[in-house]
Amino acid sequence: MKHKLFEPYTIKNITLKNRIVMSPMCMYSSDDQDGYAQPFHLTHYESRAAGQVGLIITEATAVLPEGRISHEDLGIWSDEHIEGLQKINEGIHRHGAKAGIQLAHAGRKANLRDETFAPSAEAFSASMKVPTEMTKEDIQRTVEAFRVGAGRSKKAGFDVIELHGAHGYLINQFLSPLTNKRDDEYGGTRENRYRFLRETIEAVKQEWDGPLFVRISGEEYHEDGNTMDDFIYFAREMKSQGVDLIDVSSGGVVPAAIDPYPGYQVTFAEQIKQGADIDTGAVGLITSGNQAEEILQNERADLIFLARALLRNPYWPKEAADELGYPLEGPRQYTRAW
């Protein structure tokens, strides 16, 4: 029996050595205000590459200072950020893994001392500040920041770009009727709500011709939110623009009680894959090799995104390989224990 989890995966001009992806996770480890990579980031990401993860996507990296989720997030709003990101990539590439960056803007969920911005002037919760409704000039400035961020990502040596359109952050805020109350061409119909993402993809592709992913929340856990029909529409539009893969998570748009269980988001990835005929990544309480293999063997998704499992064990690929009986090669330095 073939083990699909350890099969190579080719997308555009790169080939991943396996289907295991480290999902973007904020580490809150940059110095306050500057957004620079720190020694922790170098160790954190390289250790997962040594553990034989195929693709490692760095945490949400802000294209503008006001787009950070917190003051301790990585940034890419300045050329001065490139050097630190290059060092991260050197470590990842040293072990045969590919490197991705998640370009992000937090919108109204930016937990900052500074002014925050969103499609509409509505706070996420009573404990968070009311954002400033973005003018068209603000929108164009942000789209331009994504374009420039893509160019910096290329200079830093990334192999993949992912746009963060999930978890209630800015792109998600434009997509969702729960958060987008605008009455101009960026609000109202789903065609209009997609406009910000459409323009962002167009801008990014001016600088980037490599693999392009978009993360979305495939369930908003609210009766007035986007439906699966809406997500399939968005996915088809993204595919027509040249997006290569949809990374399907869920939630975060509005406060909601979610009862997670193993693989609870896989169905969303499966429905989008089938409905839009586009590759997808599955994420969310995927913890074992057998579970990951089932998803791939049944063509429910094309890549397996792991988050907490890789925080607990940087060598999860070895654990999964042992479970599946696959002879995974590891770093030569660890041969005696591998």
Backbone as numpy.savetxt, mean C-alpha at the origin, in Angstrom:
# Nx Ny Nz CAx CAy CAz Cx Cy Cz
3.22 -31.71 -6.42 2.39 -30.51 -6.42 3.26 -29.26 -6.42
2.94 -28.33 -7.30 3.66 -27.06 -7.31 3.23 -26.22 -6.13
4.18 -25.47 -5.61 3.88 -24.56 -4.52 3.82 -23.14 -5.08
2.62 -22.64 -5.30 2.46 -21.34 -5.95 3.04 -20.21 -5.10
3.05 -20.39 -3.77 3.58 -19.34 -2.91 5.03 -19.02 -3.24
5.74 -20.03 -3.73 7.16 -19.84 -4.02 7.46 -19.78 -5.52
6.42 -19.65 -6.32 6.62 -19.42 -7.75 6.99 -17.97 -8.02
7.84 -17.70 -9.00 8.13 -16.31 -9.38 6.88 -15.62 -9.93
6.88 -14.33 -9.84 5.75 -13.53 -10.32 6.33 -12.36 -11.10
6.03 -12.33 -12.41 6.56 -11.26 -13.26 5.48 -10.21 -13.50
5.86 -8.98 -13.32 4.95 -7.86 -13.54 5.75 -6.73 -14.16
5.32 -6.35 -15.37 6.06 -5.37 -16.18 7.51 -5.78 -16.29
8.41 -4.94 -15.79 9.84 -5.17 -16.03 10.55 -5.84 -14.87
9.81 -6.38 -13.89 10.47 -7.03 -12.76 9.88 -8.42 -12.53
10.66 -9.27 -11.90 10.19 -10.58 -11.48 10.46 -10.74 -9.99
9.40 -11.01 -9.22 9.55 -11.33 -7.81 9.91 -12.80 -7.69
10.79 -13.13 -6.77 11.22 -14.53 -6.65 10.16 -15.41 -6.02
9.18 -14.82 -5.33 8.05 -15.57 -4.80 6.86 -14.63 -4.66
5.75 -15.13 -4.12 4.50 -14.35 -4.05 4.29 -13.71 -2.68
5.33 -13.67 -1.87 5.22 -13.14 -0.51 5.61 -11.67 -0.51
4.71 -10.84 0.00 4.91 -9.39 0.03 4.83 -8.89 1.47
5.77 -8.05 1.85 5.64 -7.36 3.14 4.76 -6.15 2.94
3.63 -6.15 3.63 2.66 -5.07 3.51 3.20 -3.80 4.16
2.86 -2.63 3.62 3.30 -1.38 4.25 2.74 -1.25 5.66
3.62 -0.94 6.61 3.20 -0.73 8.00 3.97 0.43 8.59
3.27 1.43 9.09 3.94 2.58 9.71 4.76 2.13 10.91
5.98 2.63 10.99 6.88 2.30 12.08 7.04 3.44 13.08
6.58 4.63 12.72 6.63 5.78 13.64 8.03 5.96 14.24
9.02 5.93 13.37 10.41 5.92 13.84 11.28 7.03 13.27
10.71 7.90 12.43 11.48 9.05 11.96 11.54 10.10 13.07
12.57 10.93 13.02 12.64 12.03 13.98 11.47 12.98 13.74
11.01 13.58 14.80 9.90 14.52 14.72 10.16 15.57 13.65
9.24 15.69 12.71 9.20 16.74 11.68 10.00 16.46 10.41
11.08 15.65 10.44 11.93 15.64 9.25 11.60 14.55 8.23
11.03 13.42 8.65 10.66 12.37 7.71 11.81 11.55 7.16
13.00 11.62 7.77 14.15 10.91 7.25 14.20 9.46 7.74
14.77 8.59 6.92 15.00 7.21 7.32 16.04 7.16 8.43
15.82 6.27 9.38 16.71 6.10 10.53 17.35 4.72 10.50
18.38 4.48 11.34 18.99 3.14 11.37 17.98 2.03 11.59
16.94 2.28 12.39 15.92 1.25 12.59 15.32 0.81 11.26
15.00 1.76 10.37 14.39 1.40 9.09 15.29 0.48 8.29
16.58 0.76 8.31 17.52 -0.06 7.53 17.51 -1.51 8.03
17.56 -1.68 9.34 17.55 -3.02 9.92 16.20 -3.70 9.70
15.14 -2.98 9.93 13.78 -3.52 9.84 13.51 -4.11 8.46
13.79 -3.34 7.43 13.46 -3.81 6.08 14.45 -4.84 5.56
15.74 -4.67 5.85 16.72 -5.65 5.34 16.53 -7.01 5.99
16.12 -7.05 7.24 15.95 -8.35 7.91 14.86 -9.17 7.24
13.81 -8.52 6.75 12.75 -9.26 6.04 13.22 -9.72 4.66
14.11 -8.94 4.07 14.69 -9.37 2.79 15.58 -10.59 3.00
16.37 -10.58 4.08 17.19 -11.75 4.40 16.31 -12.95 4.70
15.11 -12.70 5.19 14.17 -13.78 5.48 13.48 -14.33 4.26
13.82 -13.80 3.07 13.35 -14.31 1.77 11.94 -13.86 1.37
11.53 -12.71 1.86 10.31 -12.08 1.34 10.60 -11.61 -0.08
9.64 -11.81 -0.99 9.88 -11.47 -2.39 9.83 -9.98 -2.70
8.87 -9.28 -2.09 8.69 -7.85 -2.29 8.45 -7.20 -0.95
9.21 -6.16 -0.65 9.07 -5.43 0.60 8.62 -4.01 0.27
7.45 -3.64 0.79 6.91 -2.30 0.55 7.08 -1.49 1.82
7.79 -0.38 1.71 8.01 0.46 2.88 6.70 1.12 3.31
6.72 1.58 4.52 5.54 2.19 5.13 5.02 3.40 4.34
3.79 3.81 4.65 3.20 4.99 4.02 4.18 6.15 4.09
4.57 6.66 2.93 5.60 7.69 2.82 4.96 8.94 2.25
4.99 10.01 3.03 4.19 11.19 2.73 4.77 12.03 1.60
3.90 12.40 0.66 4.32 13.23 -0.47 4.33 14.71 -0.12
3.69 15.08 0.99 3.70 16.45 1.51 3.80 16.38 3.03
4.40 17.39 3.68 4.52 17.34 5.15 3.17 17.19 5.84
2.14 17.88 5.33 0.82 17.79 5.95 0.11 16.48 5.63
0.73 15.65 4.79 0.16 14.37 4.43 0.62 13.22 5.29
1.46 13.48 6.29 1.92 12.41 7.18 0.78 11.94 8.09
0.79 10.68 8.38 -0.16 10.14 9.35 0.23 10.61 10.74
1.53 10.70 11.00 2.05 11.22 12.26 3.33 11.99 11.97
3.81 12.69 12.97 5.06 13.44 12.79 6.27 12.51 12.66
6.10 11.23 12.96 7.23 10.29 12.94 7.25 9.42 11.68
6.46 9.80 10.66 6.40 9.00 9.44 7.51 9.37 8.45
7.85 8.42 7.59 8.78 8.69 6.51 8.18 9.70 5.53
9.04 10.49 4.89 8.60 11.46 3.90 9.36 11.33 2.60
8.76 11.89 1.56 9.42 11.94 0.25 9.07 13.27 -0.41
8.81 14.28 0.41 8.45 15.60 -0.12 9.66 16.46 -0.44
10.86 15.93 -0.20 12.09 16.68 -0.45 13.12 15.77 -1.11
13.97 16.37 -1.95 15.09 15.61 -2.53 16.01 15.06 -1.45
16.03 15.72 -0.28 16.91 15.28 0.80 16.49 13.92 1.38
15.29 13.48 1.09 14.86 12.17 1.57 15.42 11.03 0.73
15.89 11.31 -0.46 16.27 10.25 -1.40 17.41 9.40 -0.85
18.41 10.01 -0.26 19.60 9.27 0.18 19.24 8.17 1.19
18.41 8.50 2.17 18.03 7.50 3.16 17.22 6.37 2.56
16.35 6.70 1.63 15.55 5.67 0.97 16.42 4.78 0.10
17.45 5.36 -0.52 18.40 4.56 -1.30 19.08 3.52 -0.41
19.45 3.91 0.81 20.11 2.98 1.73 19.18 1.83 2.11
17.90 2.14 2.32 16.93 1.08 2.58 16.91 0.09 1.42
16.88 0.62 0.21 16.80 -0.24 -0.98 18.05 -1.06 -1.19
19.20 -0.50 -0.86 20.43 -1.27 -0.98 20.36 -2.53 -0.10
19.84 -2.38 1.11 19.72 -3.51 2.00 18.73 -4.54 1.49
17.61 -4.08 0.97 16.60 -5.00 0.44 17.15 -5.76 -0.76
17.76 -5.03 -1.67 18.26 -5.65 -2.91 19.44 -6.60 -2.66
20.14 -6.39 -1.56 21.29 -7.24 -1.24 20.90 -8.71 -1.13
19.63 -8.98 -0.83 19.18 -10.35 -0.59 18.26 -10.86 -1.70
18.24 -10.18 -2.83 17.46 -10.65 -3.96 15.99 -10.32 -3.90
15.59 -9.50 -2.95 14.20 -9.06 -2.87 14.01 -7.80 -3.70
12.77 -7.49 -4.03 12.42 -6.24 -4.70 11.86 -5.27 -3.66
11.95 -3.99 -3.99 11.56 -2.93 -3.05 10.43 -2.10 -3.61
9.43 -1.86 -2.79 8.33 -0.99 -3.17 8.18 0.14 -2.18
7.54 1.21 -2.63 7.25 2.34 -1.75 5.77 2.64 -1.85
5.15 2.92 -0.72 3.75 3.32 -0.71 3.70 4.84 -0.57
3.30 5.50 -1.66 3.16 6.96 -1.64 1.81 7.30 -1.04
1.82 8.24 -0.09 0.62 8.43 0.71 0.38 9.90 1.07
-0.88 10.17 1.37 -1.31 11.43 1.97 -2.46 11.09 2.90
-2.34 11.48 4.16 -3.31 11.06 5.17 -4.61 11.84 5.14
-4.63 13.03 4.51 -5.85 13.81 4.51 -6.33 14.11 5.91
-7.61 13.90 6.19 -8.18 14.26 7.49 -7.71 13.36 8.63
-7.06 12.24 8.31 -6.57 11.34 9.35 -5.12 11.62 9.72
-4.59 12.76 9.27 -3.25 13.17 9.69 -3.32 13.63 11.15
-2.59 12.94 12.00 -2.59 13.26 13.43 -1.40 14.18 13.71
-1.55 15.43 13.29 -0.46 16.39 13.32 -0.85 17.64 14.11
0.18 18.39 14.50 -0.08 19.69 15.13 -0.51 20.72 14.08
-0.18 20.45 12.83 -0.39 21.43 11.76 -1.81 21.31 11.19
-2.12 22.23 10.28 -3.38 22.21 9.56 -3.46 20.94 8.72
-4.66 20.35 8.66 -4.87 19.16 7.83 -5.87 19.49 6.72
-5.85 18.66 5.68 -6.66 18.94 4.49 -7.43 17.69 4.08
-8.61 17.90 3.49 -9.45 16.79 3.06 -10.41 17.26 1.98
-11.09 16.32 1.29 -12.07 16.74 0.28 -13.17 17.60 0.87
-13.56 17.30 2.11 -14.63 18.03 2.78 -14.22 18.32 4.22
-14.78 19.36 4.78 -14.39 19.82 6.12 -15.16 19.04 7.19
-14.90 17.74 7.26 -15.53 16.87 8.24 -14.46 16.04 8.94
-14.47 16.09 10.26 -13.47 15.36 11.03 -13.73 13.87 11.02
-12.69 13.07 11.19 -12.84 11.62 11.25 -13.60 11.21 12.51
-13.31 11.87 13.61 -13.97 11.55 14.88 -13.97 12.80 15.75
-14.67 12.72 16.86 -14.76 13.87 17.77 -13.41 14.24 18.36
-12.50 13.29 18.41 -11.18 13.56 19.01 -10.18 14.12 18.01
-10.55 14.19 16.73 -9.62 14.69 15.72 -10.09 16.03 15.17
-9.13 16.83 14.69 -9.45 18.18 14.25 -10.25 18.17 12.94
-10.99 19.22 12.74 -11.74 19.39 11.49 -10.75 19.84 10.41
-10.68 19.12 9.30 -9.72 19.50 8.25 -10.22 20.68 7.44
-9.31 21.30 6.74 -9.65 22.36 5.78 -10.09 21.72 4.47
-11.23 22.13 3.95 -11.67 21.60 2.66 -10.72 22.07 1.57
-10.26 21.14 0.75 -9.26 21.46 -0.26 -9.87 22.28 -1.39
-9.17 23.33 -1.78 -9.53 24.07 -2.98 -9.01 23.31 -4.19
-9.40 23.72 -5.36 -8.87 23.08 -6.57 -7.36 23.28 -6.67
-6.89 24.40 -6.17 -5.45 24.64 -6.16 -4.75 23.66 -5.21
-5.37 23.42 -4.06 -4.82 22.43 -3.13 -4.78 21.04 -3.78
-5.84 20.69 -4.49 -5.91 19.39 -5.16 -4.78 19.27 -6.18
-4.60 20.28 -7.00 -3.56 20.21 -8.03 -2.17 20.19 -7.42
-1.99 20.91 -6.32 -0.70 20.88 -5.62 -0.41 19.47 -5.10
-1.44 18.79 -4.62 -1.26 17.45 -4.08 -0.99 16.44 -5.19
-1.73 16.54 -6.28 -1.48 15.67 -7.43 -0.04 15.85 -7.91
0.41 17.09 -7.98 1.79 17.37 -8.39 2.78 16.75 -7.41
2.45 16.76 -6.11 3.34 16.17 -5.11 3.48 14.66 -5.32
2.40 14.00 -5.70 2.49 12.58 -6.02 3.38 12.36 -7.25
3.27 13.23 -8.24 4.12 13.11 -9.44 5.59 13.24 -9.06
5.92 14.26 -8.31 7.31 14.49 -7.92 7.80 13.36 -7.01
6.91 12.89 -6.14 7.27 11.77 -5.27 7.61 10.52 -6.07
6.88 10.30 -7.16 7.18 9.16 -8.03 8.56 9.30 -8.66
8.89 10.51 -9.08 10.21 10.74 -9.65 11.32 10.49 -8.64
11.09 10.92 -7.40 12.08 10.68 -6.34 12.18 9.19 -6.02
11.04 8.50 -6.09 11.05 7.05 -5.84 11.93 6.34 -6.86
11.86 6.78 -8.09 12.69 6.19 -9.15 14.16 6.44 -8.87
14.48 7.67 -8.47 15.88 8.00 -8.17 16.39 7.21 -6.98
15.50 6.89 -6.04 15.91 6.15 -4.84 16.09 4.66 -5.11
15.67 4.18 -6.29 15.90 2.80 -6.66 14.78 1.83 -6.33
13.58 2.33 -6.14 12.45 1.42 -5.89 12.07 0.68 -7.18
11.52 -0.52 -7.00 11.08 -1.35 -8.12 9.59 -1.23 -8.37
8.83 -0.89 -7.32 7.37 -0.84 -7.38 6.90 0.40 -6.64
5.85 1.04 -7.17 5.16 2.10 -6.44 3.75 1.62 -6.14
3.33 1.83 -4.90 1.93 1.61 -4.53 1.35 2.94 -4.06
0.17 3.28 -4.57 -0.56 4.46 -4.11 -1.50 4.03 -2.99
-1.49 4.78 -1.90 -2.32 4.42 -0.75 -3.71 5.03 -0.90
-4.64 4.18 -1.39 -6.02 4.62 -1.56 -6.96 3.92 -0.59
-6.43 3.46 0.54 -7.22 2.68 1.50 -7.23 3.35 2.87
-7.91 2.69 3.82 -7.86 2.98 5.25 -8.28 4.40 5.62
-9.06 5.02 4.75 -9.60 6.33 5.07 -8.64 7.48 4.89
-7.54 7.26 4.17 -6.61 8.36 3.90 -7.07 9.13 2.65
-6.31 10.10 2.21 -6.83 11.12 1.30 -7.47 10.55 0.03
-6.78 9.66 -0.69 -7.37 9.11 -1.91 -8.68 8.42 -1.59
-8.69 7.64 -0.50 -9.90 6.95 -0.06 -11.01 7.96 0.28
-10.63 9.09 0.86 -11.61 10.12 1.22 -12.29 10.70 -0.02
-11.55 10.83 -1.10 -12.16 11.29 -2.36 -13.07 10.20 -2.93
-12.68 8.94 -2.83 -13.44 7.85 -3.44 -14.77 7.60 -2.74
-14.81 7.82 -1.44 -15.97 7.39 -0.66 -17.04 8.47 -0.52
-18.33 8.10 -0.71 -19.41 9.05 -0.47 -19.58 9.37 1.00
-18.96 8.58 1.88 -19.04 8.85 3.31 -18.20 10.05 3.71
-17.19 10.36 2.92 -16.24 11.42 3.28 -16.15 12.52 2.24
-16.63 12.25 1.04 -16.57 13.24 -0.04 -17.96 13.85 -0.22
-18.11 15.08 0.28 -19.39 15.79 0.20 -19.33 16.96 -0.77
-18.34 16.94 -1.66 -18.14 18.06 -2.58 -19.25 18.11 -3.63
-19.49 19.32 -4.13 -20.50 19.49 -5.18 -19.90 19.98 -6.48
-18.54 19.83 -6.60 -17.88 20.20 -7.85 -17.53 18.94 -8.62
-16.61 19.03 -9.58 -16.29 17.88 -10.43 -15.52 16.78 -9.70
-15.14 17.01 -8.43 -14.45 15.99 -7.63 -15.38 15.27 -6.66
-16.67 15.57 -6.71 -17.61 14.95 -5.79 -18.91 14.57 -6.47
-19.76 13.86 -5.70 -21.05 13.48 -6.24 -21.03 12.07 -6.81
-21.05 11.95 -8.12 -21.07 10.63 -8.76 -19.77 9.89 -8.53
-19.81 8.56 -8.72 -18.58 7.80 -8.53 -17.55 8.16 -9.59
-18.00 8.58 -10.77 -17.06 9.04 -11.79 -16.31 10.27 -11.31
-17.02 11.18 -10.66 -16.39 12.38 -10.12 -15.51 12.05 -8.91
-15.98 11.16 -8.06 -15.20 10.82 -6.87 -13.89 10.12 -7.26
-13.88 9.47 -8.42 -12.67 8.81 -8.91 -11.68 9.82 -9.52
-12.14 11.02 -9.80 -11.33 11.97 -10.57 -9.97 12.25 -9.92
-9.94 12.42 -8.59 -8.66 12.70 -7.93 -7.67 11.56 -8.13
-8.13 10.32 -7.96 -7.24 9.18 -8.20 -6.85 9.10 -9.66
-7.78 9.37 -10.56 -7.45 9.34 -11.98 -6.31 10.32 -12.29
-6.43 11.53 -11.79 -5.41 12.54 -12.05 -4.09 12.19 -11.37
-4.17 11.56 -10.20 -2.95 11.16 -9.50 -2.22 10.07 -10.28
-2.95 9.08 -10.78 -2.33 8.03 -11.59 -1.70 8.62 -12.84
-2.41 9.50 -13.52 -1.88 10.14 -14.72 -0.58 10.87 -14.41
-0.55 11.58 -13.27 0.64 12.34 -12.90 1.80 11.41 -12.57
1.55 10.37 -11.80 2.60 9.43 -11.42 3.20 8.77 -12.65
2.37 8.42 -13.61 2.86 7.73 -14.80 3.69 8.65 -15.70
3.65 9.93 -15.48 4.57 10.83 -16.20 6.02 10.58 -15.78
6.20 10.10 -14.55 7.55 9.87 -14.01 7.90 8.40 -13.89
6.89 7.53 -13.93 7.10 6.13 -13.54 6.54 5.19 -14.60
7.38 4.28 -15.08 6.92 3.28 -16.05 7.05 1.86 -15.53
7.36 1.74 -14.24 7.46 0.42 -13.63 6.13 -0.06 -13.09
6.11 -1.17 -12.36 4.87 -1.70 -11.79 4.20 -0.69 -10.86
2.89 -0.56 -11.02 2.12 0.39 -10.22 0.96 -0.35 -9.55
0.94 -0.32 -8.22 -0.12 -0.91 -7.43 -0.96 0.21 -6.82
-2.20 -0.11 -6.47 -3.03 0.78 -5.67 -3.65 -0.04 -4.56
-3.53 0.43 -3.31 -4.22 -0.22 -2.20 -5.57 0.45 -2.01
-6.63 -0.35 -1.89 -7.95 0.18 -1.63 -8.57 -0.55 -0.44
-9.58 0.07 0.16 -10.41 -0.60 1.15 -11.63 -1.15 0.43
-11.69 -2.46 0.30 -12.75 -3.10 -0.48 -14.06 -3.29 0.28
-14.13 -2.75 1.49 -15.37 -2.75 2.28 -15.27 -1.58 3.25
-16.34 -0.78 3.31 -16.30 0.42 4.15 -17.09 0.27 5.45
-17.75 -0.88 5.61 -18.46 -1.20 6.85 -19.48 -0.13 7.24
-20.20 0.36 6.23 -21.26 1.34 6.46 -22.25 1.23 5.30
-23.53 1.23 5.62 -24.54 1.00 4.59 -24.57 2.07 3.51
-24.03 3.26 3.80 -24.03 4.33 2.81 -22.69 4.45 2.09
-21.78 3.52 2.34 -20.47 3.57 1.71 -20.47 2.96 0.32
-19.29 2.91 -0.27 -19.14 2.27 -1.58 -19.51 0.79 -1.49
-20.08 0.27 -2.57 -20.43 -1.15 -2.67 -19.36 -1.88 -3.49
-19.45 -3.19 -3.54 -18.51 -3.96 -4.36 -18.63 -3.56 -5.83
-19.84 -3.23 -6.26 -20.01 -2.75 -7.64 -19.18 -1.50 -7.89
-19.14 -0.60 -6.89 -18.32 0.61 -7.01 -16.83 0.26 -7.07
-16.41 -0.67 -6.22 -14.99 -1.03 -6.20 -14.57 -1.69 -7.50
-15.43 -2.50 -8.07 -15.12 -3.11 -9.36 -15.05 -2.04 -10.45
-15.93 -1.06 -10.38 -15.85 0.07 -11.33 -14.51 0.78 -11.18
-14.13 1.11 -9.94 -12.85 1.80 -9.71 -11.69 0.95 -10.24
-11.73 -0.36 -9.97 -10.65 -1.25 -10.40 -10.55 -1.30 -11.92
-11.68 -1.34 -12.60 -11.66 -1.34 -14.07 -11.06 -0.05 -14.60
-11.41 1.06 -13.96 -10.83 2.34 -14.38 -9.33 2.35 -14.16
-8.90 1.84 -13.02 -7.46 1.80 -12.74 -6.74 0.93 -13.76
-7.33 -0.22 -14.08 -6.72 -1.10 -15.08 -6.58 -0.38 -16.42
-7.61 0.37 -16.81 -7.56 1.09 -18.08 -6.48 2.15 -18.09
-6.08 2.60 -16.91 -5.02 3.61 -16.80 -3.63 2.99 -16.67
-3.57 1.65 -16.62 -2.27 1.01 -16.55 -1.85 0.56 -15.17
-2.76 0.59 -14.19 -2.43 0.03 -12.88 -2.33 -1.48 -13.02
-1.31 -2.07 -12.38 -1.02 -3.49 -12.57 -1.67 -4.39 -11.54
-1.89 -3.90 -10.34 -2.41 -4.76 -9.29 -3.13 -3.91 -8.26
-4.25 -4.46 -7.74 -5.00 -3.83 -6.65 -4.72 -4.61 -5.37
-4.21 -3.94 -4.39 -3.93 -4.48 -3.07 -5.17 -4.21 -2.22
-5.90 -5.27 -1.84 -7.25 -5.10 -1.29 -7.27 -5.32 0.22
-7.43 -4.22 0.93 -7.63 -4.24 2.37 -9.07 -3.83 2.64
-9.37 -3.30 3.83 -10.73 -2.85 4.11 -10.74 -1.90 5.30
-11.83 -1.15 5.43 -12.07 -0.32 6.60 -11.25 0.95 6.68
-11.47 1.69 7.77 -10.70 2.89 8.05 -11.31 4.17 7.53
-12.38 4.08 6.75 -12.97 5.28 6.15 -13.70 6.09 7.20
-14.51 5.40 7.98 -15.21 6.00 9.12 -15.04 5.05 10.29
-15.19 5.53 11.53 -15.08 4.61 12.67 -16.09 3.46 12.52
-15.61 2.25 12.74 -16.48 1.08 12.57 -15.96 -0.07 13.44
-16.89 -0.89 13.90 -16.52 -2.09 14.65 -16.35 -3.24 13.66
-15.12 -3.74 13.53 -14.81 -4.81 12.58 -14.45 -6.06 13.37
-15.03 -7.18 13.01 -14.75 -8.45 13.68 -13.89 -9.30 12.75
-12.57 -9.15 12.84 -11.70 -9.87 11.90 -11.60 -11.35 12.23
-11.37 -12.15 11.21 -11.14 -13.58 11.35 -10.12 -13.96 10.28
-9.50 -15.12 10.35 -8.45 -15.46 9.38 -8.91 -15.31 7.93
-8.18 -14.50 7.19 -8.49 -14.30 5.77 -9.75 -13.50 5.52
-10.16 -12.68 6.47 -11.47 -12.01 6.37 -11.58 -11.03 5.20
-10.46 -10.63 4.60 -10.52 -9.70 3.48 -10.29 -10.36 2.12
-9.99 -11.65 2.13 -9.63 -12.35 0.89 -10.78 -12.31 -0.11
-12.01 -12.45 0.37 -13.16 -12.43 -0.53 -13.23 -11.15 -1.33
-12.86 -10.03 -0.73 -12.89 -8.75 -1.44 -11.88 -8.76 -2.60
-10.68 -9.28 -2.33 -9.66 -9.39 -3.38 -10.13 -10.31 -4.50
-10.78 -11.40 -4.12 -11.28 -12.38 -5.09 -12.36 -11.76 -5.98
-13.28 -11.02 -5.40 -14.37 -10.42 -6.16 -13.84 -9.36 -7.12
-12.88 -8.57 -6.69 -12.31 -7.53 -7.56 -11.49 -8.17 -8.68
-10.73 -9.21 -8.35 -9.94 -9.91 -9.36 -10.85 -10.45 -10.47
-11.94 -11.08 -10.07 -12.85 -11.66 -11.05 -13.67 -10.61 -11.77
-14.15 -9.61 -11.04 -15.05 -8.61 -11.61 -14.37 -7.62 -12.53
-13.08 -7.32 -12.25 -12.36 -6.33 -13.05 -11.28 -6.94 -13.92
-11.05 -8.27 -13.79 -10.02 -8.96 -14.55 -8.66 -8.28 -14.36
-8.30 -8.09 -13.10 -7.03 -7.47 -12.75 -6.40 -8.26 -11.63
-5.07 -8.30 -11.59 -4.37 -8.99 -10.51 -4.65 -8.28 -9.19
-4.72 -9.08 -8.13 -4.96 -8.53 -6.80 -3.99 -9.12 -5.79
-3.84 -8.40 -4.69 -3.11 -8.89 -3.54 -4.08 -9.06 -2.39
-3.95 -10.16 -1.65 -4.80 -10.43 -0.49 -4.02 -10.14 0.78
-4.71 -9.53 1.75 -4.06 -9.16 3.01 -5.08 -9.29 4.13
-4.60 -9.55 5.35 -5.48 -9.55 6.49 -5.58 -10.89 7.19
-4.87 -11.04 8.31 -4.87 -12.27 9.11 -4.58 -13.51 8.27
-3.59 -13.37 7.38 -3.02 -14.53 6.68 -1.76 -14.90 7.46
-1.75 -16.06 8.04 -0.69 -16.36 9.00 0.08 -17.65 8.73
-0.43 -18.52 7.84 0.26 -19.80 7.63 0.52 -20.05 6.16
1.48 -20.92 5.90 1.79 -21.28 4.53 0.62 -21.96 3.83
-0.06 -22.86 4.53 -1.20 -23.55 3.92 -2.32 -22.58 3.57
-2.57 -21.63 4.43 -3.60 -20.63 4.17 -3.24 -19.81 2.94
-1.99 -19.36 2.86 -1.54 -18.58 1.71 -1.61 -19.41 0.43
-1.21 -20.67 0.51 -1.22 -21.54 -0.66 -2.64 -21.77 -1.18
-3.60 -21.93 -0.27 -4.99 -22.12 -0.68 -5.49 -20.92 -1.48
-5.16 -19.73 -1.04 -5.59 -18.50 -1.73 -5.05 -18.48 -3.15
-3.79 -18.83 -3.30 -3.15 -18.78 -4.62 -3.60 -19.93 -5.50
-3.67 -21.14 -4.95 -4.05 -22.31 -5.75 -5.46 -22.14 -6.32
-6.34 -21.50 -5.57 -7.71 -21.30 -6.02 -7.91 -19.97 -6.76
-6.80 -19.32 -7.09 -6.79 -18.09 -7.88 -7.71 -17.03 -7.29
-7.68 -16.93 -5.98 -8.46 -15.90 -5.29 -7.70 -14.57 -5.27
-6.38 -14.62 -5.41 -5.52 -13.45 -5.48 -4.20 -13.91 -6.10
-3.35 -12.95 -6.42 -2.09 -13.26 -7.10 -0.86 -13.09 -6.22
-0.97 -12.25 -5.20 0.11 -12.06 -4.25 -0.45 -12.12 -2.84
0.41 -12.52 -1.90 0.03 -12.61 -0.49 0.76 -11.50 0.26
-0.01 -10.56 0.81 0.55 -9.47 1.59 0.47 -9.83 3.08
1.60 -9.79 3.75 1.67 -10.11 5.17 2.05 -8.88 5.97
1.43 -8.71 7.11 1.74 -7.57 7.97 2.24 -8.06 9.33
1.34 -8.25 10.28 1.76 -8.64 11.63 2.55 -9.95 11.65
2.23 -10.86 10.75 2.98 -12.13 10.72 4.46 -11.88 10.50
4.79 -10.87 9.70 6.20 -10.56 9.44 6.81 -9.68 10.53
5.97 -9.00 11.31 6.51 -8.31 12.48 6.92 -9.34 13.53
6.11 -10.37 13.67 6.42 -11.41 14.65 7.61 -12.25 14.23
7.74 -12.49 12.92 8.77 -13.41 12.45 9.31 -12.96 11.10
10.48 -12.30 11.08 11.06 -11.87 9.81 11.36 -13.02 8.85
11.41 -14.25 9.39 11.72 -15.43 8.59 10.47 -16.28 8.35
9.34 -15.63 8.27 8.08 -16.33 7.99 8.15 -17.17 6.71
8.81 -16.70 5.64 8.89 -17.55 4.44 9.48 -18.93 4.72
10.48 -19.00 5.59 11.07 -20.29 5.95 10.06 -21.14 6.71
9.32 -20.52 7.61 8.29 -21.24 8.37 7.22 -21.79 7.42
6.81 -20.97 6.46 5.80 -21.42 5.48 6.36 -22.52 4.60
7.62 -22.39 4.18 8.24 -23.41 3.32 8.32 -24.75 4.05
8.69 -24.73 5.32 8.76 -25.97 6.09 7.37 -26.60 6.20
6.36 -25.76 6.41 4.99 -26.26 6.53 4.53 -26.93 5.23
4.95 -26.36 4.09 4.52 -26.87 2.79 5.46 -27.94 2.22
6.58 -28.15 2.90 7.56 -29.11 2.40 8.32 -28.60 1.20
8.56 -27.28 1.15 9.27 -26.68 0.02 10.71 -26.38 0.45
11.71 -26.74 -0.37 13.11 -26.53 0.00 13.59 -25.10 -0.28
13.20 -24.18 0.56 13.56 -22.77 0.37 15.01 -22.53 0.73
15.75 -21.90 -0.18 17.13 -21.54 0.11 17.16 -20.23 0.88
18.03 -20.15 1.86 18.17 -18.95 2.66 19.53 -18.32 2.52
19.84 -17.32 3.31 21.16 -16.70 3.26 22.25 -17.72 3.57
23.35 -17.69 2.84 24.40 -18.69 3.04 24.93 -18.64 4.48
24.87 -17.44 5.08 25.39 -17.31 6.45 24.56 -18.11 7.45
23.32 -18.44 7.10 22.43 -19.14 8.02 22.25 -20.62 7.66
23.06 -21.12 6.72 22.85 -22.46 6.19 22.83 -23.52 7.28
23.69 -23.38 8.27 23.80 -24.43 9.30 22.51 -24.57 10.14
21.68 -23.50 10.13 20.44 -23.56 10.91 19.20 -23.59 10.02
19.40 -23.36 8.75 18.25 -23.21 7.84 17.64 -24.55 7.49
